[in-house]
Amino acid sequence: MSAWLRDFRLFAALAVLGALALGSCTTSPPSAELPAAAPPPVPEIPASIRPEEVVGRWGYGSYHRPEDLARTESAARAQCGQPVLIDRGPTGGVMMYLADSAQLQELRLKGSQSGKNYIGPLGPAGGNEDREVVSFDGRSMVLRWMDPEVAGRYGIGVYVRCAPEGTAARGRKPVR
């Protein structure tokens, strides 16, 4: 190979490398993609039920057919010997179980623009893990799961408030 051809190839290779190096330089800064702005948080609507109204000892039952409500309320009242305890959560919610969970979690009482109340984890009212408060009068509470699959398995929950611990239930004579 002649010296001229070798020098030409070396010059051509250097020219290509120089062009590639210059091509990567620009006079304007690279355009960085800005992350999409998160939508403003939806203001939380307070529930018309306060957490302290839900805290307590409750008998529990559930039903799938509306005609079973009265029978289920009686069955829930009979469960006061082994009540479900709903305590206050560390940040102002209530401690309850979510579907298919063996661990207590702090849930929120949430209101909605439609006027309905929900109990569920943080997030918008009416979410898939929420329960709609169908009725609440302080003595009984009926909750419906929002997730249709969960509702099909667990039914509509009926909670009946139990007498405070250490007091005799009304309607029974004390045992002597």
C-alpha positions in Angstrom: 0.0 0.0 0.0 1.4 3.4 -0.9 2.0 6.0 1.7 -0.4 8.3 -0.1 -3.3 5.8 0.1 -2.5 5.1 3.8 -2.5 8.8 4.6 -5.7 9.4 2.6 -7.5 6.6 4.6 -6.2 8.0 7.9 -7.4 11.5 6.9 -10.8 10.1 5.9 -11.2 8.2 9.2 -10.3 11.3 11.2 -12.7 13.4 9.1 -15.6 11.0 9.8 -14.8 10.9 13.5 -14.6 14.7 13.6 -17.9 15.0 11.8 -19.5 12.7 14.3 -18.0 14.6 17.2 -19.2 17.9 15.9 -22.7 16.5 15.1 -23.2 15.7 18.8 -22.6 19.4 19.7 -25.4 21.8 19.3 -25.8 25.5 19.9 -29.0 25.2 21.8 -29.5 23.1 24.9 -31.2 19.7 24.5 -34.9 19.9 25.0 -35.7 18.0 28.1 -39.2 16.6 28.3 -41.0 18.2 31.2 -43.1 15.9 33.2 -46.9 16.4 32.8 -48.3 18.5 35.5 -50.3 16.5 38.0 -53.9 17.5 38.1 -54.8 19.5 41.1 -55.9 17.4 44.0 -59.7 17.1 44.4 -60.7 18.7 47.7 -61.7 16.1 50.2 -65.4 16.3 51.0 -66.1 15.5 54.7 -68.5 12.8 55.5 -71.7 13.6 57.4 -70.7 10.8 59.8 -67.8 11.5 62.2 -65.3 8.8 63.1 -66.2 8.9 66.8 -69.8 7.9 65.9 -68.5 4.7 64.3 -66.0 3.7 67.0 -67.3 1.0 69.3 -68.4 -2.6 69.7 -70.6 -3.9 66.9 -72.4 -7.2 66.2 -71.9 -8.1 62.5 -73.9 -10.0 59.9 -74.3 -9.9 56.1 -76.9 -10.7 53.5 -77.3 -10.9 49.8 -81.1 -10.6 49.3 -82.9 -7.4 50.5 -85.6 -9.5 52.2 -83.0 -10.9 54.6 -82.1 -7.5 56.2 -84.4 -7.9 59.3 -83.2 -11.4 59.9 -79.6 -10.3 59.5 -80.0 -7.4 61.9 -81.2 -10.0 64.6 -78.3 -12.3 63.8 -75.9 -9.3 64.1 -77.3 -8.4 67.5 -76.7 -12.0 68.6 -73.1 -11.6 67.7 -72.4 -9.0 70.4 -70.9 -11.9 72.5 -68.0 -11.7 70.1 -68.2 -8.1 68.8 -66.3 -6.5 66.0 -64.2 -3.7 67.5 -63.9 -0.5 65.6 -61.3 1.8 67.1 -60.0 5.3 66.3 -57.0 5.3 63.9 -53.8 7.1 64.7 -54.4 9.9 62.2 -58.2 10.4 62.7 -59.7 7.5 60.7 -61.2 4.3 62.0 -59.5 0.9 62.2 -61.3 -1.7 60.1 -60.5 -4.6 57.8 -60.5 -4.4 54.0 -61.8 -7.2 51.9 -59.5 -10.3 52.0 -57.2 -8.7 54.5 -56.4 -10.2 57.9 -54.7 -6.9 59.0 -56.5 -3.9 60.5 -56.0 -0.8 58.4 -56.9 2.8 59.1 -59.8 3.8 56.9 -61.4 7.2 56.3 -64.9 8.4 56.4 -65.4 10.2 53.1 -68.2 12.3 51.7 -69.1 12.7 48.1 -70.7 15.4 45.9 -73.8 13.2 45.7 -74.2 13.3 49.5 -73.3 9.6 50.0 -70.8 8.6 52.6 -68.0 6.0 52.2 -65.5 4.2 54.4 -62.3 3.2 52.7 -58.5 3.9 52.3 -57.2 7.3 51.3 -58.3 8.3 47.9 -61.4 9.6 46.1 -64.8 8.6 47.6 -66.4 5.6 45.9 -63.2 3.8 45.1 -63.1 0.1 44.5 -61.9 -0.7 48.0 -64.5 1.6 49.6 -67.8 0.6 51.3 -70.8 2.8 50.8 -72.7 3.7 54.0 -76.2 2.7 52.9 -77.7 3.6 56.2 -76.5 4.8 59.6 -78.5 5.9 62.6 -75.9 5.5 65.4 -77.4 2.1 66.5 -77.0 0.3 63.2 -74.9 0.7 60.1 -75.3 -0.9 56.7 -72.3 -1.0 54.4 -72.1 -2.1 50.8 -68.8 -3.0 49.0 -68.2 -0.9 45.9 -66.3 -3.7 44.1 -69.0 -5.9 42.6 -66.8 -9.0 42.8 -66.2 -8.4 46.6 -69.8 -7.5 47.1 -70.8 -10.8 45.5 -68.7 -12.7 48.0 -69.3 -10.8 51.2 -72.7 -9.4 50.6 -74.0 -6.3 52.3 -72.7 -5.8 55.9 -74.9 -5.1 58.8 -73.4 -3.7 62.0 -75.6 -3.4 65.2 -74.1 -1.5 68.1 -73.5 -3.6 71.2 -74.0 -2.5 74.8 -70.9 -1.1 76.4 -68.6 -3.8 77.8 -69.6 -4.8 81.4 -73.3 -3.9 81.0 -76.1 -6.3 80.8 -77.9 -6.5 77.5 -81.4 -5.0 77.6 -84.3 -7.4 77.7 -82.5 -10.1 79.6 -82.7 -10.8 83.3 -79.4 -10.9 85.1 -78.0 -14.3 85.9 -78.1 -15.0 89.7 
